Amino acid sequence: MTPFVPAEWLPVIFAGLMAAAILAYVVLDGFDLGVGILLETRAAEPDRDRMIAAIGPFWDANETWLVLGVGLLLVAFPVAHGIILTALYLPVAVMLVALTLRGVAFEFRAKATDEHGKRRWDRWFFVGSLGAALAQGWMLGRYVLGFAEGWAAMGFAAMAAIGLAIAYAFIGACWMIWRCEGELQRHAILWARRAIWPLGLGILLVSAVTPLVSERIATRWFEMPVVFVLALLPAATAALLLGLAQLLRHMPLPNDVLRRLPFWGAVGLFLLFFAGLAWSFFPYVVPERLTIWDAASAPESLSIILAGAAFVLPVILAYTVFAWRIFGGKAQALSYD
């Protein structure tokens, strides 16, 4: 199949694969980072055990999508990889330390013999989850502004860091609504209600700033007649936010109906936001500096890599679907036996 792909289409295909991997990571690891952020809101050990059980079968595999996305950036767009990682060296290092801390805390929690030991490792799991979320949000803010310097750019990056942490907490709460029950589910509903409007404000601020930093992006969004089509994105986002807010006001519902809907609604918000960013920056892989064609590896290299990706991507996707099917339903009592 690969030899018949035109050379000019190879960078587009890899940009799509990389974007899909990053989006999958943000959604999948986003909910378990969110549960980790919310872990410190519950003092009772049984509640924290159930929260850990709700993400236990998924969290480690979810990070595979991050490895895939960064790997595709490295092999398909090596020039862009060098520029981006140089500009984001510190937050990337913080993210990696935080993700490592989460893994260590999760494993050592399983070995703790008393409640005090579990509590200590729960706090470190919270620190790792929050640190990873803030680092990723900071990277998003820096990327949106094209790695601009100055206090205004740093302030926007800080706002994006807080905004993404809130977004992760929201989708994590929605995951708990689906996977938990009783008092813990009601607690998750409360946190989802608290997070939804700050999340909406964050989406609004990033969406408003993005066209202001680039005349090219502003033209793409507001030129006629495409503006009428693109208006569907913010309209759908606003409608989804309002619909989710109304749903959360009335939850929990009898017989736990619609328990999945808040989570999939949160996924929809992430998809709409990501679609807006993709439209804004395509075809640039480094904002306003390098297009995907400028940064791409040689067509011969991309053809070989595409053959490998065509094998690896379905395997990761199949494992993800398999895990969701096997560990579906409500979280059970946590056991390390």
Buried (B, 14 or more C-beta within 10 A) or exposed (E): EBEEBEEEEBBBBBBEBBBBBBBBBBBBBBBBBBBBBBBBBBEEEEBBBBBBBBBBBBBBBBBBBBEBBBBBBBBBBBBBBEBBEEBBEEBBEBBEBBBEBBBBBBEBBEEBEEEEEBBBBBEBBBBBBBBBBBBBBBBBBBBBBBBBEEEEBBEBBBBBBBBBBBBBBBBBBBBBBBBBBEEBBEBBBBBBBBBBEBBBEBBBBBBEBBBEBBEBBBEBBEEEEEEEEBEEBBEBBBEBBEEBBEBBEEBBEEEBEBBBBBBEBBBBBBBBBBBBBEBBBBEBBBBBBBBBBBBBBEBEBBBBBBEEBEEEBEEBEEEBEEBEEEBEEBBEEBEEE
